[in-house]
Amino acid sequence: MRLGPVTNERSAQYTATWQQIAATFRDEPRRLLFESINEPFFTGSSGDQQNAVPMNELNKTFHSVVRATGGGNADRLLVMPTLGDTPDQPKIDTLLATFAALDDPNLVASVHYFGCFCPSRACTSSSVPPESTTLLAIACRHIRAGARDRPARTATRTAPRSPPHPPAPPTAGGTV
C-alpha cells in the first residue's frame, strides 16, 4: 500500500478504522488475526530510515488500539509487517525493536518474499547465500534440508464411498 506522509488526519483515520474493526470482532475466536497494514510504502521521504518512523508509529497505534478494545483482542495474535513487508535484515531488526518495546508475546512478524518459492520450486544456493543469517535464509535452508530427507509424495484422489444401504423393512405379507 502506497502511503503519502503520515499526517494527523491520516493517523486519525487509521486509528478510527482499527477501533471500528477491533470493536466489531473483539469476541471472535483466536483463529482470527489482524495485520496492521499490508506492504506499506511511504512516499515523499528520504528513504528507509525516515520511513521507519511512521511504520513504527502505525504498528504501535495498531497494537494499542486493538488491545484497548478488550475481549479476545486483549491477547489475540497481532501481525505486523516490516517496512514494505520486505525481509531485509535491517527492516526485520527495526520491527523486532518495536516488538521489544511493546513487550507483548502475541505478536507475529510479516514479510513477503517472492524469490524462493520453497518447496514448490527448489531453493538453489544462488537464491539464498549459505552465509546468510536472515530468517528467510534459515527457513529456506531448513526446507531444502527437509525436502532431501522426505520421500516424494504424490496426491491421489478417490471417490468417496457411499454408505451401505440398510435392508428394506419387511412388509406385512412377508414378501418384498
Disulfide bonds with the S-S distance in Angstrom:
Cys116-Cys123 2.21
Cys118-Cys123 1.75
